[in-house]
Structure formats: C-alpha cells, structure tokens
Amino acid sequence: MTTTAALLDDLAAAAAGDLVTDPEVLASYERDQAAPALVPAGRPAAVIRPRTTQEVQQAVKAAARHKVPVVPRGAGSGLSGGANAIDGCLVVSLERMTDIAEIDGPSMLATVQPGLVNAQLREAAGREGLFYAPDPASWEFSTIGGNIATNAGGLCCVKYGVTRDALLGLEVVTADGRAVRIGRRARKGVAGYDLASLFCGSEGTLGIVTEATMRLIPPPRSSATLAASFPSLGSAGHAIAKIVRNSTPSVLELMDRTTIQAVERMAPQGLDEEVAVLVFARSDLGGAAALREVDQLAKWCEEAGATLAVTTDEEAEGRMLMAARRLAYSALEHQGATLLDDVGVPLGQIPALLDGIEAVAERHGVLIGTFGHAGDGNMHPTIVFDQHDPEAVARANAAFAELVRLALGLGGTVSGEHGVGLLKRDFLPLELGEAHSLNHAIKHALDPHGLFNPGKAI
Ligand SMILES: Cc1cc2nc3c(=O)[nH]c(=O)nc-3n(C[C@H](O)[C@H](O)[C@H](O)COP(=O)(O)OP(=O)(O)OC[C@H]3O[C@@H](n4cnc5c(N)ncnc54)[C@H](O)[C@@H]3O)c2cc1C
C-alpha cells in the first residue's frame, strides 16, 4: 500500500473531518496568492477540513504516523507561499472552524475558532459595542488563524498595533497531537515564556492554531481625514517623521508618483500626477478633536513643504480622499503582472528607501510603484512587468532581490507583514544572522520530525 493510500485509510478511520481527494478540488488548495513566478507549489495527497480541535488532533496524529508533511491553511490569501502545498502533503484547512465561542464584554475579549474571517470577528465585537482592531486589507476574507500565523498588519496598526498586540491566548495542536493552551485571558501576565507570541508569526511551522482569545477595545470615534501632496521624497519623509513623533493618527499611509499615475489611468480621482508623494492620514479621536488633529498634521505637512494639504471631517469625503490609496495595488496590477514586496525600514529611513527604490527601478529598467504604511515604515514597492517576456521576468526578479537587500542595508526587515513563507526564505539568513540557528533550535524542539510546513518560513 502507498503512503498516501495508508494515510487516507487512517484519516477515514479516525473521522478527522471532511476528507477531500478529488484532484480538481485538490488543485484549488495548491497555492496561496503569492506570485506563481516566484514560488513553487506541490500537489497535496489530500485536504482535510476539520470542525473541531479533536478532529485536528486526529489529522495531525495520522499524518505523523505516516510521516506526511502537514500544511495548515486558512483562506489561502497569503502573499508569501506559506500555505502552498508540498507534494504528497496533507493540507489541514481550518475553513470550517468558524465558531465564536464567546464575546466577553466585561473582560473585553473574544474566543474564536481559527477559520473565522477577520470581518466576522469585527462584526461580532461591534454588536457588543467593542472593536477588533487588526485590519489587514484582506480583512473581508482572511481568517483569524491565518492572521495570527502571519502576525498580519493593516492600515490602523500604526495606532492599534499588529495582530500580536491583540493576541491574548491560543489553543494549539502540537506535532505529537496534543492540544495545548498557551498565553492567557488576563490582559497582563508574565508567567513562563511568551509562547503565544512565539506562535504568532510562525507561519504554520510550529503547530496548528485551533482556538484564539483576542483582545477587544472600545470602538474608535468618528474620523477626520488628511491628504497632502509633496514635491519630493525628502519633504514627505520630514512630514512623516514629525507626525509620528508628535501625534497618534489612526492611519498614516503614502503612495508615490508611479502609483498615483497608475490610479489615475485606471480610475481617475483628479490626483495631481506630477507630485512625488501623496500622504494620507486619519484621526479617529471623534468630532472636533479629530478635525483638530488632522488640521495640525496638515500644518506640519505644509511646514515640511507640502504643496497641498486638504482635510475633512465628512465621512463620505474622507472615504473619497482615501479611495486613491485603497486602489493602489489593483491599479498597479491593472498595468501588468506584479511582484508585491513588503519590506520594512526604521522610520527615519523611509526617504532613503524611496530614493533607493527609484534607483533600483532605473538600474533594472522596471516599473516600480510604491505605496504603504508610512507610519510603520512598512512599504509595498510593487514591480510591474510582462510575465510573457522571459527577459522582463528575469529583470523583475533581480529588482525584487535588490529591493530586499536595500531594506536590509537600511537596517530594515525582509518582511513587514506578509511573512517569509517560500518567497523570502533565501533572504532570511541575511537578516537573522546568528539568530537563524536559534530559530531552527526552536523549530526542532517543538517539531522534531519537521511535520509542520517543512521548508517554509525559517
Ligand atoms: C488583496 C490582499 C490584501 C492583503 N493585505 C494584507 C495586509 O494589509 N496586511 C497583511 O498583513 N497581509 C495582507 N495580505 C496577506 C494575507 O491576507 C495575510 O497574510 C493573512 O493573514 C493570511 O490569512 P489566511 O487566512 O488567508 O491564511 P493562509 O494564506 O491560508 O495562511 C497563511 C499562513 O498561515 C498558516 N496558517 C493558516 N491558518 C493557520 C492556523 N490555524 N494555524 C497555524 N497556521 C496557520 C499557513 O500555513 C500559512 O503559512 C493581503 C492579501 C491579499 C490577497
């Protein structure tokens, strides 16, 4: 009997959830949203869709018995190949584990299964007068388990933090099939190593998250919005530095000229295509306080050299001002195949990063549009190329590698939020240095036989 046949028999006998073996359906579990030109994907032996922790345990034990690698999967919206299948693996899809076990209003926390979509947690928290803050742009379809496994960020992370900042406790299924609780329900707590934080961002390499207790906060008040145009990268950089040192906007984003032009080409917003950078900010302090805050930001922008700074406390107008930023990635995608990067640099290095990106684009003769989270120093330089021209693909790949090295050279990171997965794995030793072996030691201690997502993330 083949390994796959033995695994399938075992999974069926163990009743580990809904088992998928139809090749056409399996094909839809092969990849996440990372560019196929950059990351490989294999063919899974099977996909299992459990509904309970016990079923996940059964699936993990069966895979371990047959030495079959396990690839955990949420919505498959990842951008680094983290959820890509490995030939002959078992994909454990958490998509059916969508229950909300509790929203505890007085303790301001929610306990949910990992397949719950981010937007559904937001909605449920909202019904109790509370707010779940982490807001990746994929919030309408990505799962809480996937958000935890990638430590996802988003627009309002500049004020409210990334997923890890909202994480209190987890239940995880480990490589030996145990279901273990880590972290806590209390807001503060220092007992033991911080294992919940360790699992957050571990990209499915240490175990499977089967339940999560997340912190909720009071809902933000109404927002006011700023959009400011800058004639140079340096002037925008100075404004951003002043803003982050002196205020707490709930959003602080930017996009460069190439991106502005792409947006205007796809869906004209009346933007000035000659400005070097557009900066967007929001304040959610409510009413007059919010408008006062963005008016102050506008003043700092003008002092730094902004040619135009517009503010509004009208929600509809604010949404219109932000619309261009929200269109950034789709507008670049509209121009050709894209390689989306997500490097991060220390705040003071944002102008140097933007300068460097321009130089990389010129050196490799590629189009790079940059937008991103200015308040976090996390940028998305996006290479636009012709995927049918092998020479253009080679230039795009070379430019991509140079962007990552550029960020590292500025004291930054290879990934600010999308994760290492398969996409950034070759660059990881450059960032981690000696710490790379500590990562491997942790992996070995928790998953000695390399069961979970082998070859990814570390
Ligand atoms: C249009 C678009 C916009 C995006 N915007 C953002 C953004 O603003 N910020 C951001 O950070 N990301 C963004 N992303 C990337 C992606 O949505 C996030 O990485 C998200 O957190 C992945 O969630 P998922 O449920 O799709 O996980 P998947 O893609 O299925 O998995 C991601 C990783 O987590 C692991 N994993 C999944 N579930 C579990 C689990 N229960 N236990 C253990 N490991 C698990 C997988 O093995 C994989 O390594 C965007 C993606 C798209 C397509």
The ligand as an SDF file (V2000), in Angstrom:
LIG
                    3D

 53 58  0  0  0  0  0  0  0  0999 V2000
   -5.7910   41.5990   -1.5330 C   0  0  0  0  0  0  0  0  0  0  0  0
   -4.9260   41.2030   -0.3660 C   0  0  0  0  0  0  0  0  0  0  0  0
   -4.5980   42.1620    0.5720 C   0  0  0  0  0  0  0  0  0  0  0  0
   -3.7770   41.8190    1.6560 C   0  0  0  0  0  0  0  0  0  0  0  0
   -3.5000   42.7730    2.5910 N   0  0  0  0  0  0  0  0  0  0  0  0
   -2.7450   42.4610    3.6680 C   0  0  0  0  0  0  0  0  0  0  0  0
   -2.4600   43.4390    4.6700 C   0  0  0  0  0  0  0  0  0  0  0  0
   -2.8690   44.5880    4.5850 O   0  0  0  0  0  0  0  0  0  0  0  0
   -1.6910   43.0650    5.7100 N   0  0  0  0  0  0  0  0  0  0  0  0
   -1.2120   41.7950    5.8600 C   0  0  0  0  0  0  0  0  0  0  0  0
   -0.5300   41.5090    6.8340 O   0  0  0  0  0  0  0  0  0  0  0  0
   -1.4640   40.8510    4.9120 N   0  0  0  0  0  0  0  0  0  0  0  0
   -2.2190   41.1490    3.8460 C   0  0  0  0  0  0  0  0  0  0  0  0
   -2.4910   40.1910    2.8930 N   0  0  0  0  0  0  0  0  0  0  0  0
   -1.9240   38.8320    3.0490 C   0  0  0  0  0  0  0  0  0  0  0  0
   -2.8460   37.8180    3.7720 C   0  0  0  0  0  0  0  0  0  0  0  0
   -4.1920   38.1560    3.6340 O   0  0  0  0  0  0  0  0  0  0  0  0
   -2.4520   37.6820    5.2400 C   0  0  0  0  0  0  0  0  0  0  0  0
   -1.1700   37.1220    5.3360 O   0  0  0  0  0  0  0  0  0  0  0  0
   -3.4410   36.8370    6.0620 C   0  0  0  0  0  0  0  0  0  0  0  0
   -3.0940   36.9360    7.4250 O   0  0  0  0  0  0  0  0  0  0  0  0
   -3.4730   35.3750    5.6500 C   0  0  0  0  0  0  0  0  0  0  0  0
   -4.6460   34.7770    6.2050 O   0  0  0  0  0  0  0  0  0  0  0  0
   -5.2650   33.4470    5.5500 P   0  0  0  0  0  0  0  0  0  0  0  0
   -6.3920   33.0300    6.4050 O   0  0  0  0  0  0  0  0  0  0  0  0
   -5.5670   33.6690    4.1370 O   0  0  0  0  0  0  0  0  0  0  0  0
   -4.0470   32.4560    5.7450 O   0  0  0  0  0  0  0  0  0  0  0  0
   -3.3340   31.4940    4.6700 P   0  0  0  0  0  0  0  0  0  0  0  0
   -2.8800   32.2850    3.4990 O   0  0  0  0  0  0  0  0  0  0  0  0
   -4.2010   30.3220    4.4140 O   0  0  0  0  0  0  0  0  0  0  0  0
   -2.0870   31.0440    5.5150 O   0  0  0  0  0  0  0  0  0  0  0  0
   -1.0700   31.9320    5.8430 C   0  0  0  0  0  0  0  0  0  0  0  0
   -0.0200   31.2190    6.7080 C   0  0  0  0  0  0  0  0  0  0  0  0
   -0.5910   30.8940    7.9620 O   0  0  0  0  0  0  0  0  0  0  0  0
   -0.5760   29.4790    8.1780 C   0  0  0  0  0  0  0  0  0  0  0  0
   -1.8520   29.1780    8.8400 N   0  0  0  0  0  0  0  0  0  0  0  0
   -3.0920   29.4730    8.4110 C   0  0  0  0  0  0  0  0  0  0  0  0
   -4.0010   29.1170    9.3260 N   0  0  0  0  0  0  0  0  0  0  0  0
   -3.3160   28.5740   10.3590 C   0  0  0  0  0  0  0  0  0  0  0  0
   -3.6890   28.0020   11.6030 C   0  0  0  0  0  0  0  0  0  0  0  0
   -4.9600   27.9260   12.0120 N   0  0  0  0  0  0  0  0  0  0  0  0
   -2.7020   27.5280   12.4120 N   0  0  0  0  0  0  0  0  0  0  0  0
   -1.4040   27.5900   12.0510 C   0  0  0  0  0  0  0  0  0  0  0  0
   -1.0010   28.1060   10.8840 N   0  0  0  0  0  0  0  0  0  0  0  0
   -1.9460   28.6060   10.0510 C   0  0  0  0  0  0  0  0  0  0  0  0
   -0.3800   28.8530    6.8040 C   0  0  0  0  0  0  0  0  0  0  0  0
    0.2970   27.6130    6.8800 O   0  0  0  0  0  0  0  0  0  0  0  0
    0.4740   29.9170    6.1220 C   0  0  0  0  0  0  0  0  0  0  0  0
    1.8260   29.7420    6.4540 O   0  0  0  0  0  0  0  0  0  0  0  0
   -3.2790   40.5010    1.7830 C   0  0  0  0  0  0  0  0  0  0  0  0
   -3.6130   39.5470    0.8240 C   0  0  0  0  0  0  0  0  0  0  0  0
   -4.4200   39.8880   -0.2510 C   0  0  0  0  0  0  0  0  0  0  0  0
   -4.7630   38.8370   -1.2500 C   0  0  0  0  0  0  0  0  0  0  0  0
  1  2  1  0
  2  3  1  0
  2 52  2  0
  3  4  2  0
  4  5  1  0
  4 50  1  0
  5  6  2  0
  6  7  1  0
  6 13  1  0
  7  8  2  0
  7  9  1  0
  9 10  1  0
 10 11  2  0
 10 12  1  0
 12 13  2  0
 13 14  1  0
 14 15  1  0
 14 50  1  0
 15 16  1  0
 16 17  1  0
 16 18  1  0
 18 19  1  0
 18 20  1  0
 20 21  1  0
 20 22  1  0
 22 23  1  0
 23 24  1  0
 24 25  2  0
 24 26  1  0
 24 27  1  0
 27 28  1  0
 28 29  2  0
 28 30  1  0
 28 31  1  0
 31 32  1  0
 32 33  1  0
 33 34  1  0
 33 48  1  0
 34 35  1  0
 35 36  1  0
 35 46  1  0
 36 37  1  0
 36 45  1  0
 37 38  2  0
 38 39  1  0
 39 40  1  0
 39 45  2  0
 40 41  1  0
 40 42  2  0
 42 43  1  0
 43 44  2  0
 44 45  1  0
 46 47  1  0
 46 48  1  0
 48 49  1  0
 50 51  2  0
 51 52  1  0
 52 53  1  0
M  END
$$$$
